[in-house]
Amino acid sequence: MPVIEKVIDNLQIQSRNHRIELTQASSNDLVLGERSKLEHVFTNLINNAIKYSPAGGKIHIHMYRKDDKLLVDVADNGLGIPADALNKIFTKFFRVDNSDRRTIGGTGLGLAIVKEMMKAHDGDIIVHSEYGKGSTFTLAFPAVEGELQLTSENLPTLQDMEYSVMLIEDDQSLSELIHNELSESGFKVVRFEKGEQALKFIETSTPDAIVLDIMLEEELDGWHIMKTLKESERLKNIPVIISTALDEKEKGISLGANDYLIKPYNPSQLSRALMQTLLKIGKVGQILVPENE
């Protein structure tokens, strides 16, 4: 909400003919993302709503939950979008070409960039519109679960939480790349090239998460490590993110992996996967409350 409110404050003063209204139907407004990119997304959509409502009026922004998504609608009562253009508006350089819009500037890149930014946040954007009656753009973000009583002033950082990650990767250059990415994202990382070394370390030190390569250059491969972890009462709940060139996601998830990334991938994907997982489940081994049978 603070991100949206900041954008509204910046844009409202630029238009006296429009009333920007913000409503919230979910108390949990926490998502994982880059603040500046989210500001860009909301700025583009709200600014478009203003531009394509030349007669003024209300622009309604509504945030709500649906299943495992946090949704934000940006709705206007402006020009609307012709039906034959709805499937093209997220295409680079596409602009609706008719007389009521030719005086409205733009490059046709804004919505294409928004679409890419939403993909980078593991989200999506869709549009509903009726020509002449306005448009509603809906942003869908993966919601962060958990009973987090947080405000914009006291949001914890990963450094505050001191999450530790074990990285098991035998490609030294890739290991260094992942180590740098995770360290910059606030994780404390311990690295191993061999599975035997990692399992020996984990006997006395329990990490909060494990990033695991499957195709290790030794007899003890990633599948064996997964099996060992899941058979241990103490270790079975440690979240495992598989990082591998092996395209066997279904097998990895069935064996208990929390996520499965196929190389090559952007290292920031790994940081996001770890943050999403750890914010959902918290630190391993703190409190375990069994369900009543």
Protein Blocks (a to p, Z undefined) as FASTA:
>chain_A
ZZmmmmmmmmmmmpmkbccddddfbfblcdcddfklmmmmmmmmmmmmmmmmmngpjddd
ddddehjbccdddddfbebpafklmmmmmpghiacddfklmmpgcehlmmmmmmmmmmmn
opacdddddehiapcddddddddedjddddfklcccfklnopacddddfbfklmmmmmmm
mmmnopacdddfbfklmmmmmmmoccfbdcddfbbcbfbdfklmmmmmmmpmklmmpccd
dddfbdcfklmmmnopabdcdddddfklmmmmmmmmmmmnopehiaccdddZZ
